[in-house]
Amino acid sequence: MITETRRQRLAPWLLLIMLGVGCGERDEVRPFGRQTIKIDAVPAEIMDSARKELPQVKFEEAWKNLDPKGELMSYEIRGKTSNGKVREARVSLTGEILETE
């Protein structure tokens, strides 16, 4: 069992050890996952496909879907219908609809 005095003496050393573990070179952070973009930055071909698939939706948000290497895989575009229902389309780089919600 560790006494209070011993715990007080060990605390600074433990803090130094924890800080030391975080030092050194770090791997490059890769932009894996979704990257938010402005709706105006979505290519016209991608927007046309989404509008054709979901004509009742006013698209307002967009994301780039990136693979673990940071390469663009697809786009996600989200908006609302006139009655407020949220709809979303995932579109390939060639304009093919991959998924709708």
Secondary structure, DSSP 4 states (H G I P E B T S, - for coil): ---HHHHHHHHHHHHHHHHHHT-S--PPPP--EEEEE-GGGS-HHHHHHHHHH-TT-EEEEEEEEE-TTS-EEEEEEEEE-TT--EEEEEEETTS-EEEE-
